[in-house]
Amino acid sequence: MRNTTISICKGMAIIAMVIGHSECPEWLMQAIYLWHMPLFFITAGYFFNIKYLNREWEYISHRFKGLYIPFVKWSIFFWAIHNLLFKLNILNETFGNAAGGVTHPFFSVKETMQHLFDIVFTMGGYDKFFLAAFWFLRALLIASIAFLILYKLFSKVKFLKNENAIIIAIALCAYFLGMFKCILGLSITNVVQGGSREIWGVFFICIGYLYRKYQEKVPEGWGLSFLSVLVLAIAVLIGGASMQHQPKIHDIFVLPIPAVMGFFLIHHLSSIVDKGKGLFKRFLIFCGDNSINIVIFHVVAFKLVSLIKIAWYGLDFKQIGCHMVIHYRSDADWFWVLYSIVGVVVPLIGKYYVDKYKNRLNYGRISN
């Protein structure tokens, strides 16, 4: 039976991701980053089926189809139009991210092909100015496969006598490996960005697996939700944390508890929405079911709002190349709200009409 509550959870999380990318107020961004990406890994663990322990290739094939194929397809698309975007000044070497970094055109065949090779063989090399969240697809793919392999390996350890012991052992290994890696400044050199996000991914997949098993024993309600809000607020006050690719020891100690409490909060709110009916519920389910489209296209949609902001303030057109949004007065105006709305709605409208067109084509073929 389909779990629409989890779909609503994912819908809320993907909307939060877009808000976090919109240069919203600092306190809100910190609160969002505590839980929104961990939630997707937790839901991956929630849906992991024990049957895959003996059907490994079915699981890996499913993951590659859902994560690797979209990654490669859209990374290659933006790779192919990279220099064209420079000619149109949509990308430029004048404006970039808030830290001052900019992107550059491909100047040689070797450089161009290196990006293509990185896309296909390492799930790197993608255009970070348009596909900023694509690290998630790589991290979820690697973490999912790693979890499966570790489960099979740990199940052969004699003193791990039951499923609970195996999952807890995997989670602890992932957590302390991440801590060890962080303290010594190590990097998993074969994984783009060093592997910290993938290690976190394994940890949170374990949390999701355990949550599903003991879901009925979790006292989910307004009391736990209030406690979750309190934990998130405290975490923000002490500086927040996130699944960044170069974590600090602060992140290692702070992130796990607010991430899990954030999931409890969102799951509770989602269950309330799921009990009702109406457009809001259908919208969140549609968001959750098509979250990958928002991951792919929300930054593209941001450019539409950037055009409005350029006209509103009379800015240089090249500011459209700002990543992810135009930084001018972003700490003082409310354009982040418009960025957030458009970043969610436009990709979903595109998905709706593409599906509608495909259905018409399929209907035409069946009719003929």
Secondary structure, DSSP 8 states (H G I E B T S, - for coil): ---HHHHHHHHHHHHHHHHHTTT--HHHHHHHHTTHHHHHHHHHHHT--GGGGS-HHHHHHHHIIIIIHHHHHHHHHHHHTHHHHHHTTSS-SS--BTTS-------SHHHHHHHHHHHHHHS----TTT-GGGHHHHHHHHHHHHHHHHHHHHTT-TT--SHHHHHHHHHHHHHHHHHHHHHHT---TTSGGGSHHHHHHHHHHHHHHHHHHTGGGS--SHHHHHHHHHHHHHHHHTT-----SS--HHHHHHSHHHHHHHHHHHHHHHHHHHHS-SHHHHHHHHHHHTHHHHHHHHHHHHHHHHHHHHHHHT--GGGGG-BSS--TTTTTSSHHHHHHHHHHHHHHHHHHHHHHHHHHHHHHHHH-
